[in-house]
Amino acid sequence: MSNDSRTSTTNFDQSTSRRSEGAVGVTVLAGTLMIMIGVFHAFQGIVALLNDTFYVVLPEYVLAFDITTWGWVHLILGVVVAVAGVALFQGATWARTVAVIVACVSMVASFVWMPYYPLWSLTVIALDIFVIWAAVLHGRDIVAE
């Protein structure tokens, strides 16, 4: 009788701490999208660094910077976004937090970049919105209790 009471209070069933397939799938999709967004930013940066005349510069744009400056911004941002996407595959809380912050920075950069390449900027902003949604959707459901 004493053996039953001791084991029932200290044992945990391993089957109750399995991963939620939906949460893992959405997190993997968010990580994959972040890597793609990072590559997109890096390509924009490389094009801006190698060919200053590729992008059309509007003369009266309030936040107009030199195209070379934008190239470096996009290249560095692309690397940071891609690394955050790789970290998101770990499923850790810090990785989701970093992913949301980096996706927000990516959205702001794409918004400011919009006069130079509007359709591409809107595409990246839409992907960033989905990444934020996917990163915060399941939260603690990565490990279901």
C-alpha positions as a LaTeX table, in Angstrom:
\begin{tabular}{lrrr}
\hline
Residue & $x$ (\AA) & $y$ (\AA) & $z$ (\AA) \\
\hline
Met1 & 0.00 & 0.00 & 0.00 \\
Ser2 & 2.82 & 2.41 & 0.74 \\
Asn3 & 4.52 & 1.57 & $-2.58$ \\
Asp4 & 1.49 & 2.65 & $-4.62$ \\
Ser5 & 1.19 & 6.04 & $-2.95$ \\
Arg6 & 4.89 & 6.85 & $-3.42$ \\
Thr7 & 5.03 & 6.00 & $-7.09$ \\
Ser8 & 1.82 & 7.74 & $-8.05$ \\
Thr9 & 2.94 & 11.11 & $-6.70$ \\
Thr10 & 6.45 & 11.18 & $-8.13$ \\
Asn11 & 6.15 & 9.58 & $-11.59$ \\
Phe12 & 5.34 & 11.62 & $-14.66$ \\
Asp13 & 3.86 & 10.08 & $-17.75$ \\
Gln14 & 6.19 & 10.69 & $-20.73$ \\
Ser15 & 3.33 & 10.56 & $-23.23$ \\
Thr16 & 1.80 & 13.79 & $-21.89$ \\
Ser17 & 4.85 & 15.90 & $-22.81$ \\
Arg18 & 4.85 & 15.21 & $-26.55$ \\
Arg19 & 5.20 & 17.95 & $-29.11$ \\
Ser20 & 2.14 & 19.50 & $-30.69$ \\
Glu21 & 2.42 & 18.79 & $-34.43$ \\
Gly22 & 0.52 & 21.93 & $-35.44$ \\
Ala23 & 2.70 & 24.18 & $-33.31$ \\
Val24 & 5.90 & 22.62 & $-34.59$ \\
Gly25 & 4.70 & 22.86 & $-38.19$ \\
Val26 & 3.82 & 26.54 & $-37.93$ \\
Thr27 & 7.13 & 27.27 & $-36.18$ \\
Val28 & 9.08 & 25.47 & $-38.90$ \\
Leu29 & 7.17 & 27.43 & $-41.54$ \\
Ala30 & 7.97 & 30.70 & $-39.72$ \\
Gly31 & 11.65 & 29.75 & $-39.53$ \\
Thr32 & 11.73 & 28.84 & $-43.21$ \\
Leu33 & 10.04 & 32.11 & $-44.16$ \\
Met34 & 12.52 & 34.06 & $-42.04$ \\
Ile35 & 15.42 & 32.42 & $-43.83$ \\
Met36 & 13.81 & 33.29 & $-47.17$ \\
Ile37 & 13.19 & 36.89 & $-46.07$ \\
Gly38 & 16.80 & 37.13 & $-44.94$ \\
Val39 & 17.98 & 35.92 & $-48.34$ \\
Phe40 & 15.65 & 38.42 & $-50.04$ \\
His41 & 17.10 & 41.28 & $-47.98$ \\
Ala42 & 20.64 & 40.08 & $-48.69$ \\
Phe43 & 19.96 & 39.96 & $-52.45$ \\
Gln44 & 18.54 & 43.49 & $-52.33$ \\
Gly45 & 21.65 & 44.61 & $-50.49$ \\
Ile46 & 24.04 & 42.92 & $-52.90$ \\
Val47 & 22.25 & 44.41 & $-55.92$ \\
Ala48 & 22.33 & 47.87 & $-54.34$ \\
Leu49 & 26.05 & 47.52 & $-53.58$ \\
Leu50 & 27.03 & 46.22 & $-57.01$ \\
Asn51 & 24.79 & 48.42 & $-59.20$ \\
Asp52 & 23.82 & 51.86 & $-57.88$ \\
Thr53 & 21.66 & 52.60 & $-60.91$ \\
Phe54 & 19.42 & 49.51 & $-60.62$ \\
Tyr55 & 17.00 & 51.14 & $-58.18$ \\
Val56 & 15.11 & 54.31 & $-59.10$ \\
Val57 & 15.56 & 57.07 & $-56.55$ \\
Leu58 & 12.67 & 59.45 & $-55.97$ \\
Pro59 & 13.90 & 63.03 & $-55.51$ \\
Glu60 & 11.43 & 64.13 & $-52.83$ \\
Tyr61 & 11.41 & 61.12 & $-50.56$ \\
Val62 & 11.73 & 62.12 & $-46.89$ \\
Leu63 & 13.83 & 59.13 & $-45.79$ \\
Ala64 & 16.06 & 59.03 & $-48.85$ \\
Phe65 & 19.49 & 57.55 & $-48.21$ \\
Asp66 & 22.33 & 56.71 & $-50.52$ \\
Ile67 & 21.72 & 53.40 & $-52.35$ \\
Thr68 & 25.04 & 52.07 & $-51.06$ \\
Thr69 & 23.92 & 52.75 & $-47.49$ \\
Trp70 & 20.68 & 50.91 & $-48.18$ \\
Gly71 & 22.70 & 48.07 & $-49.65$ \\
Trp72 & 24.65 & 47.61 & $-46.43$ \\
Val73 & 21.49 & 47.94 & $-44.32$ \\
His74 & 19.73 & 45.24 & $-46.32$ \\
Leu75 & 22.76 & 42.96 & $-46.40$ \\
Ile76 & 23.28 & 43.12 & $-42.62$ \\
Leu77 & 19.54 & 42.86 & $-41.93$ \\
Gly78 & 19.31 & 39.86 & $-44.24$ \\
Val79 & 22.00 & 38.00 & $-42.35$ \\
Val80 & 20.38 & 38.80 & $-38.99$ \\
Val81 & 16.92 & 37.71 & $-40.19$ \\
Ala82 & 18.28 & 34.45 & $-41.63$ \\
Val83 & 20.17 & 33.65 & $-38.41$ \\
Ala84 & 17.02 & 34.37 & $-36.39$ \\
Gly85 & 15.12 & 32.02 & $-38.70$ \\
Val86 & 17.63 & 29.26 & $-38.05$ \\
Ala87 & 17.35 & 29.87 & $-34.30$ \\
Leu88 & 13.58 & 29.61 & $-34.57$ \\
Phe89 & 13.94 & 25.94 & $-35.52$ \\
Gln90 & 15.03 & 25.28 & $-31.93$ \\
Gly91 & 11.55 & 26.16 & $-30.66$ \\
Ala92 & 12.91 & 28.12 & $-27.70$ \\
Thr93 & 11.04 & 31.08 & $-26.27$ \\
Trp94 & 14.00 & 33.39 & $-26.83$ \\
Ala95 & 14.11 & 32.40 & $-30.50$ \\
Arg96 & 10.42 & 33.28 & $-30.97$ \\
Thr97 & 10.98 & 36.60 & $-29.20$ \\
Val98 & 13.99 & 37.40 & $-31.37$ \\
Ala99 & 12.06 & 36.33 & $-34.47$ \\
Val100 & 9.23 & 38.76 & $-33.69$ \\
Ile101 & 11.64 & 41.63 & $-33.01$ \\
Val102 & 13.69 & 40.96 & $-36.15$ \\
Ala103 & 10.53 & 40.60 & $-38.28$ \\
Cys104 & 9.33 & 43.98 & $-36.97$ \\
Val105 & 12.65 & 45.58 & $-37.89$ \\
Ser106 & 12.43 & 43.93 & $-41.31$ \\
Met107 & 8.93 & 45.36 & $-41.79$ \\
Val108 & 10.08 & 48.86 & $-40.93$ \\
Ala109 & 13.08 & 48.59 & $-43.25$ \\
Ser110 & 10.88 & 47.31 & $-46.06$ \\
Phe111 & 8.38 & 50.12 & $-45.47$ \\
Val112 & 11.11 & 52.74 & $-45.65$ \\
Trp113 & 12.53 & 50.98 & $-48.75$ \\
Met114 & 9.10 & 51.00 & $-50.46$ \\
Pro115 & 9.69 & 54.00 & $-52.78$ \\
Tyr116 & 12.70 & 52.24 & $-54.29$ \\
Tyr117 & 11.06 & 48.85 & $-54.94$ \\
Pro118 & 7.38 & 48.95 & $-53.92$ \\
Leu119 & 6.04 & 45.54 & $-54.97$ \\
Trp120 & 8.97 & 43.68 & $-53.48$ \\
Ser121 & 8.71 & 45.68 & $-50.26$ \\
Leu122 & 5.01 & 44.88 & $-49.92$ \\
Thr123 & 5.77 & 41.19 & $-50.45$ \\
Val124 & 8.40 & 41.16 & $-47.71$ \\
Ile125 & 6.08 & 43.08 & $-45.36$ \\
Ala126 & 3.33 & 40.49 & $-45.95$ \\
Leu127 & 5.78 & 37.66 & $-45.24$ \\
Asp128 & 6.97 & 39.44 & $-42.09$ \\
Ile129 & 3.38 & 39.77 & $-40.86$ \\
Phe130 & 2.89 & 36.05 & $-41.35$ \\
Val131 & 6.16 & 35.30 & $-39.52$ \\
Ile132 & 5.04 & 37.36 & $-36.53$ \\
Trp133 & 1.67 & 35.61 & $-36.53$ \\
Ala134 & 3.27 & 32.18 & $-36.78$ \\
Ala135 & 5.89 & 32.89 & $-34.12$ \\
Val136 & 3.34 & 34.00 & $-31.52$ \\
Leu137 & 0.48 & 31.70 & $-32.52$ \\
His138 & 1.26 & 28.65 & $-30.46$ \\
Gly139 & 3.65 & 30.00 & $-27.86$ \\
Arg140 & 3.73 & 27.32 & $-25.17$ \\
Asp141 & 2.09 & 24.71 & $-27.38$ \\
Ile142 & 5.45 & 23.64 & $-28.78$ \\
Val143 & 5.53 & 21.26 & $-25.82$ \\
Ala144 & 1.93 & 20.35 & $-25.04$ \\
Glu145 & 1.01 & 19.38 & $-21.51$ \\
\hline
\end{tabular}
